[in-house]
């Protein structure tokens, strides 16, 4: 039995009508709140390059997977990236995986305009490097973080690589116009502008298929646990970790981040991990991974937890309401313009709330170390492995209601 309902994509009209909603309108200024001219110049340069390549093909061609309204997925022949600049690299994705956001994105249910080049989690092989690149070489296998970062600005040096000051806000792979047209990981090649800063060599013995999600989802799970859980366990070895996943069985988000979060909490020694999800088969899998699973409705009759991880993408404030006095609620956020916050309850409980995007590049080494040590096995989360050649069919099945939590496409 499938773990999810059959999903329906949004067509062109409904997809673009969504940009007129309050949430859609709120997303547009984010793209231009800093370095708006730089973003527009990059978009103009990208559009001009594509137009020139259509007239005169001076570069080789490659495949890139395009997601368009109506749930349409197809290969498009596009120019391969130009030779890398002095600090850049060209990589060939060998294992590219779906992110939990990719499903609503591909179905046209986000503020990211379609069509776009899809995919932003991958392990890749380095094809070429710029003259100043020193940490990787052609032939190396690397994890490619989904966020663009230079490694030299003040935020990058402080480990806040998701807010790199050298590029406009939310510069990312696989998100199209809103993220700067950096290309997608479901393609034959990907340009990396800052190779030394971004690329992380894959340790020997680590399967690229297992590590593909390190580029985003696994690091997202890690940041909810690693900074907060150890001191709580030191004070109380029976500290409960509550993970709030889907509050409705009709959610469009796949559940890899909440399941990875449970795995990492268990790896850190948590004995009491509660997993709340409205989907029966996902609760069953959480139980198999050693978690106590329940329906979110039952949270209203339980004691609040010291550490609550909100990966629901919902707006009703259920996770905050279930955070214990002096507890911590950490959230992956969502696509709503605003959410209900039980402010008085949080105030009287002295509860702390953390929300935001993960700074992936800063966390990748620690996550890979957990995998090398055998403490973390991402492959325990259900995944479907298929050939990149079959990407349109396989991903369409995944997004419309397949049984796998994660789909990984390989070139092997």
C-alpha positions as CSV (number, residue, x, y, z in Angstrom):
1,X,0.0,0.0,0.0
2,X,1.3,3.5,-0.9
3,X,2.2,5.7,2.0
4,X,0.6,8.7,0.4
5,X,-2.5,9.8,-1.5
6,X,-2.4,10.3,-5.3
7,X,-1.3,13.9,-5.8
8,X,-2.6,16.2,-8.5
9,X,-0.3,18.7,-10.2
10,X,-1.2,22.3,-10.9
11,X,-1.6,23.5,-14.5
12,X,-0.2,26.7,-15.9
13,X,-3.1,28.9,-14.8
14,X,-3.4,27.6,-11.2
15,X,0.4,27.6,-10.8
16,X,0.8,31.2,-11.8
17,X,-2.3,32.3,-10.0
18,X,-0.6,31.2,-6.8
19,X,1.8,34.1,-7.1
20,X,-1.1,36.5,-6.5
21,X,-1.7,34.9,-3.1
22,X,-0.3,36.5,0.1
23,X,2.3,33.8,0.4
24,X,3.3,34.1,-3.3
25,X,3.5,37.9,-3.1
26,X,5.6,37.7,0.1
27,X,8.2,35.5,-1.7
28,X,9.1,37.9,-4.5
29,X,10.8,40.7,-2.4
30,X,13.1,38.0,-0.7
31,X,14.9,37.5,-4.1
32,X,15.8,41.2,-4.3
33,X,16.3,42.3,-0.6
34,X,20.0,42.4,-1.3
35,X,22.1,42.6,-4.5
36,X,19.1,42.8,-6.7
37,X,21.1,44.3,-9.6
38,X,23.6,41.4,-9.4
39,X,20.7,39.0,-9.6
40,X,19.2,40.7,-12.6
41,X,22.6,40.9,-14.3
42,X,23.1,37.2,-13.9
43,X,19.6,36.4,-15.2
44,X,20.2,38.7,-18.2
45,X,23.6,37.0,-18.8
46,X,22.1,33.6,-18.6
47,X,19.3,34.4,-21.0
48,X,21.7,36.1,-23.4
49,X,24.1,33.1,-23.4
50,X,21.2,30.7,-24.1
51,X,20.0,32.8,-27.0
52,X,23.5,33.0,-28.5
53,X,23.9,29.2,-28.2
54,X,20.7,28.6,-30.0
55,X,22.0,30.7,-32.9
56,X,25.6,29.4,-32.9
57,X,26.4,26.3,-31.0
58,X,29.9,27.0,-29.8
59,X,29.7,24.6,-26.8
60,X,28.8,20.9,-26.5
61,X,25.2,20.1,-25.5
62,X,23.9,18.2,-22.5
63,X,20.7,17.0,-20.9
64,X,18.9,18.9,-18.2
65,X,15.7,17.7,-16.6
66,X,12.9,20.3,-16.8
67,X,9.9,20.5,-14.5
68,X,6.9,22.4,-16.0
69,X,3.4,23.1,-14.8
70,X,1.0,20.2,-15.0
71,X,3.5,17.8,-13.5
72,X,5.4,17.6,-16.8
73,X,9.0,16.3,-16.6
74,X,11.1,16.1,-19.7
75,X,14.7,16.2,-20.9
76,X,15.9,19.3,-22.7
77,X,19.0,19.7,-24.7
78,X,20.9,22.7,-23.4
79,X,24.4,24.1,-23.7
80,X,27.0,22.5,-21.4
81,X,28.6,24.9,-18.9
82,X,31.5,26.9,-20.3
83,X,35.0,26.1,-19.0
84,X,35.4,26.9,-15.3
85,X,36.7,30.2,-14.1
86,X,39.9,30.4,-12.0
87,X,38.0,29.4,-8.8
88,X,35.4,27.2,-10.3
89,X,34.8,23.6,-11.4
90,X,32.6,21.6,-13.7
91,X,31.2,18.4,-12.2
92,X,29.2,15.4,-13.5
93,X,26.4,14.3,-11.0
94,X,26.7,10.5,-10.5
95,X,24.0,10.2,-7.8
96,X,21.3,12.8,-7.6
97,X,18.4,12.6,-5.1
98,X,15.1,14.1,-4.5
99,X,14.6,16.6,-1.7
100,X,11.4,16.8,0.3
101,X,10.7,20.2,-1.3
102,X,11.0,18.8,-4.9
103,X,7.6,17.2,-4.9
104,X,5.5,20.3,-4.2
105,X,7.9,22.3,-6.4
106,X,7.5,19.9,-9.4
107,X,3.8,19.9,-8.9
108,X,3.6,23.7,-9.1
109,X,2.6,24.2,-5.5
110,X,5.4,26.5,-4.4
111,X,6.4,30.2,-5.0
112,X,9.2,28.9,-7.3
113,X,8.2,29.7,-10.9
114,X,8.1,26.8,-13.4
115,X,9.6,25.7,-15.8
116,X,13.0,25.2,-14.2
117,X,16.0,22.9,-14.1
118,X,15.2,20.4,-11.3
119,X,17.4,18.9,-8.6
120,X,19.7,20.2,-6.0
121,X,21.1,17.2,-4.0
122,X,24.0,15.2,-5.6
123,X,27.4,13.5,-5.3
124,X,29.4,14.3,-8.4
125,X,32.6,13.5,-10.2
126,X,34.9,16.5,-10.9
127,X,35.5,16.9,-14.7
128,X,37.5,20.1,-14.8
129,X,38.9,22.8,-12.4
130,X,40.1,26.3,-12.6
131,X,43.7,27.3,-12.2
132,X,43.4,28.5,-8.6
133,X,41.5,25.4,-7.3
134,X,43.6,23.5,-4.8
135,X,41.4,21.1,-2.8
136,X,39.9,18.9,-5.6
137,X,41.1,17.6,-8.9
138,X,39.5,16.0,-12.0
139,X,38.3,12.5,-11.2
140,X,37.5,13.2,-7.5
141,X,34.1,12.3,-6.1
142,X,32.5,15.2,-4.2
143,X,29.4,16.2,-2.3
144,X,28.0,19.4,-3.9
145,X,26.1,21.6,-1.4
146,X,22.9,22.9,-2.8
147,X,23.6,26.5,-1.7
148,X,26.1,28.7,-3.6
149,X,28.8,30.1,-1.3
150,X,32.2,31.7,-1.7
151,X,33.9,30.6,1.5
152,X,35.6,34.0,2.0
153,X,33.0,36.5,3.0
154,X,32.2,37.2,6.7
155,X,29.1,35.0,6.8
156,X,30.9,32.1,5.2
157,X,33.9,32.4,7.5
158,X,31.5,32.3,10.4
159,X,29.9,29.1,9.1
160,X,26.7,30.8,7.9
161,X,27.3,29.5,4.3
162,X,23.6,29.7,3.4
163,X,23.8,33.5,3.7
164,X,26.9,34.0,1.6
165,X,27.4,37.8,1.0
166,X,29.1,37.3,-2.4
167,X,25.9,36.1,-4.1
168,X,22.3,37.3,-3.9
169,X,20.0,35.8,-1.3
170,X,18.8,32.2,-1.6
171,X,21.2,31.4,-4.4
172,X,20.8,27.7,-5.0
173,X,20.8,24.9,-7.5
174,X,17.5,23.5,-8.8
175,X,15.2,26.4,-7.9
176,X,15.2,28.3,-11.2
177,X,14.7,32.0,-11.6
178,X,14.1,32.7,-7.8
179,X,17.4,31.2,-6.9
180,X,19.5,32.6,-9.7
181,X,19.5,30.1,-12.6
182,X,22.4,28.0,-11.4
183,X,21.2,24.8,-13.1
184,X,19.9,21.6,-11.6
185,X,21.4,18.4,-10.3
186,X,19.3,16.1,-12.6
187,X,21.6,16.9,-15.5
188,X,24.8,15.8,-17.1
189,X,26.9,18.6,-15.9
190,X,26.8,21.3,-13.2
191,X,29.0,24.5,-12.9
192,X,30.4,25.2,-9.4
193,X,31.6,28.8,-9.1
194,X,33.7,28.3,-5.9
195,X,35.2,24.9,-6.0
196,X,37.5,25.1,-2.9
197,X,34.8,26.6,-0.8
198,X,31.9,24.4,-1.9
199,X,33.1,20.9,-2.9
200,X,33.6,18.3,-0.2
201,X,35.5,15.1,-1.1
202,X,33.5,11.9,-0.6
203,X,35.3,9.7,1.9
204,X,36.5,6.3,0.8
205,X,34.0,3.6,1.3
206,X,31.0,5.8,1.4
207,X,28.4,5.0,-1.3
208,X,27.5,8.0,-3.4
209,X,23.8,6.8,-3.3
210,X,23.8,7.0,0.5
211,X,25.5,10.3,0.5
212,X,23.5,12.2,-2.2
213,X,21.1,13.6,0.4
214,X,24.0,15.1,2.5
215,X,23.9,18.0,0.0
216,X,20.7,19.2,1.7
217,X,18.2,17.0,3.6
218,X,20.5,15.0,5.8
219,X,22.3,18.2,6.9
220,X,19.0,19.8,7.5
221,X,18.1,16.9,9.9
222,X,21.5,17.2,11.6
223,X,21.2,20.8,12.5
224,X,18.0,20.2,14.4
225,X,19.7,17.7,16.7
226,X,23.5,18.2,17.0
227,X,23.5,21.7,18.6
228,X,20.7,21.0,21.1
229,X,20.5,17.3,22.1
230,X,23.8,16.6,23.8
231,X,23.4,19.0,26.7
232,X,19.8,17.9,27.2
233,X,20.9,14.3,27.4
234,X,23.7,15.2,29.8
235,X,21.1,16.7,32.1
236,X,18.6,13.9,31.6
237,X,19.4,10.7,29.6
238,X,15.7,10.1,29.1
239,X,15.1,13.5,27.4
240,X,12.3,13.2,24.8
241,X,12.8,14.3,21.3
242,X,9.5,15.0,19.5
243,X,9.6,15.1,15.7
244,X,6.5,16.6,14.1
245,X,6.2,15.6,10.5
246,X,3.0,15.6,8.4
247,X,-0.1,16.9,10.2
248,X,-2.3,15.8,7.2
249,X,-2.0,12.6,5.1
250,X,-2.5,14.9,2.0
251,X,0.8,16.8,2.5
252,X,2.9,17.2,-0.6
253,X,6.2,17.1,1.3
254,X,8.0,13.7,1.3
255,X,9.3,12.7,4.8
256,X,13.0,12.1,4.5
257,X,14.1,15.0,6.8
258,X,11.9,13.9,9.7
259,X,13.1,10.3,9.3
260,X,16.8,11.4,9.1
261,X,16.2,13.5,12.2
262,X,15.1,10.5,14.1
263,X,18.1,8.5,12.9
264,X,20.5,11.2,14.0
265,X,18.8,11.6,17.4
266,X,19.1,7.9,17.9
267,X,22.8,8.1,16.8
268,X,23.4,10.8,19.5
269,X,22.0,8.5,22.1
270,X,18.4,9.5,22.5
271,X,16.4,6.7,23.9
272,X,13.0,8.5,23.8
273,X,12.3,9.7,20.2
274,X,8.6,10.4,19.4
275,X,7.6,10.6,15.7
276,X,4.3,12.3,15.0
277,X,2.9,11.8,11.4
278,X,-0.6,11.5,9.9
279,X,0.5,8.9,7.4
280,X,0.2,5.3,8.8
281,X,2.9,3.7,6.8
282,X,5.4,6.4,7.6
283,X,4.6,5.9,11.3
284,X,5.2,2.2,10.8
285,X,8.6,2.8,9.3
286,X,9.5,5.2,12.1
287,X,8.7,2.4,14.5
288,X,11.0,0.1,12.6
289,X,13.8,2.6,13.0
290,X,13.3,2.6,16.8
291,X,11.0,5.6,17.3
292,X,7.7,5.8,19.1
293,X,5.2,6.8,16.4
294,X,1.8,8.4,16.9
295,X,-0.8,10.5,15.0
296,X,-0.4,14.3,15.6
297,X,-3.9,14.4,17.1
298,X,-2.6,12.5,20.1
299,X,-0.1,15.3,20.9
300,X,-2.8,17.3,22.6
301,X,-3.1,14.8,25.3
302,X,0.7,14.4,26.0
303,X,3.2,16.2,28.1
304,X,5.3,18.7,26.1
305,X,8.9,17.7,25.1
306,X,12.2,19.4,25.9
307,X,13.3,19.2,22.2
308,X,10.7,19.6,19.5
309,X,11.7,19.4,15.8
310,X,9.1,20.9,13.5
311,X,9.4,19.4,10.0
312,X,5.7,19.7,9.2
313,X,5.8,22.8,7.0
314,X,2.4,23.6,8.6
315,X,1.2,26.9,9.9
316,X,-0.8,25.9,13.0
317,X,1.9,26.2,15.6
318,X,1.4,22.7,16.9
319,X,5.1,22.1,17.5
320,X,5.5,25.3,19.5
321,X,2.5,24.3,21.7
322,X,4.2,21.0,22.5
323,X,7.5,22.5,23.6
324,X,8.3,22.1,27.3
325,X,9.2,24.9,29.8
326,X,12.8,26.0,29.0
327,X,12.6,23.7,26.0
328,X,13.7,24.2,22.4
329,X,11.6,24.1,19.2
330,X,13.6,24.1,16.0
331,X,11.9,24.3,12.7
332,X,12.6,23.8,9.0
333,X,10.1,26.5,8.2
334,X,7.5,26.4,5.5
335,X,6.0,28.2,2.5
336,X,3.4,30.1,4.3
337,X,3.7,33.9,4.6
338,X,3.0,33.7,8.4
339,X,2.1,31.1,11.0
340,X,0.2,31.0,14.2
341,X,2.5,31.3,17.2
342,X,1.3,30.6,20.8
343,X,3.2,33.6,22.0
344,X,1.9,33.7,25.6
345,X,2.5,30.0,26.2
346,X,6.0,30.3,24.8
347,X,6.7,33.3,26.9
348,X,5.4,31.8,30.2
349,X,7.4,28.6,29.4
350,X,10.6,30.4,28.4
351,X,10.7,28.3,25.3
352,X,13.3,29.0,22.5
353,X,12.3,28.9,18.9
354,X,14.8,28.5,16.0
355,X,13.7,28.7,12.4
356,X,15.6,29.1,9.1
357,X,17.4,27.4,6.3
358,X,20.4,25.2,7.1
359,X,24.0,26.3,6.4
360,X,24.7,23.1,4.5
361,X,28.4,23.5,3.5
362,X,29.4,24.1,7.1
363,X,27.8,20.9,8.3
364,X,28.7,18.4,5.5
365,X,32.1,17.3,7.1
366,X,30.4,16.4,10.4
367,X,27.6,14.5,8.7
368,X,30.1,12.5,6.5
369,X,32.1,11.7,9.7
370,X,29.0,10.2,11.2
371,X,28.6,8.0,8.2
372,X,32.3,7.0,8.2
373,X,32.1,6.1,11.8
374,X,29.0,3.9,11.2
375,X,26.8,6.0,13.4
376,X,24.5,7.2,10.6
377,X,23.0,5.0,7.8
378,X,20.9,7.3,5.5
379,X,20.1,4.2,3.4
380,X,17.8,3.0,6.2
381,X,15.3,5.6,4.9
382,X,13.3,4.0,2.1
383,X,14.7,5.0,-1.3
384,X,14.2,4.0,-4.9
385,X,17.4,3.8,-7.0
386,X,17.1,4.2,-10.8
387,X,19.0,5.3,-13.8
388,X,19.3,9.0,-14.6
389,X,18.2,8.0,-18.1
390,X,14.8,7.1,-16.8
391,X,14.4,10.4,-14.8
392,X,11.2,11.7,-16.3
393,X,9.2,8.5,-15.7
394,X,10.7,7.6,-12.4
395,X,10.4,11.1,-10.9
396,X,6.8,11.5,-12.2
397,X,5.9,8.3,-10.4
398,X,7.7,9.6,-7.2
399,X,6.0,13.0,-7.2
400,X,2.5,11.7,-8.1
401,X,2.3,9.2,-5.3
402,X,5.0,6.6,-5.3
403,X,6.0,4.5,-2.3
404,X,9.6,5.6,-1.9
405,X,10.5,8.4,0.5
406,X,13.5,9.3,-1.6
407,X,14.5,8.7,-5.2
408,X,18.1,8.6,-6.2
409,X,19.1,8.7,-9.9
410,X,22.5,7.4,-10.8
411,X,24.7,7.3,-13.9
412,X,26.2,3.9,-13.1
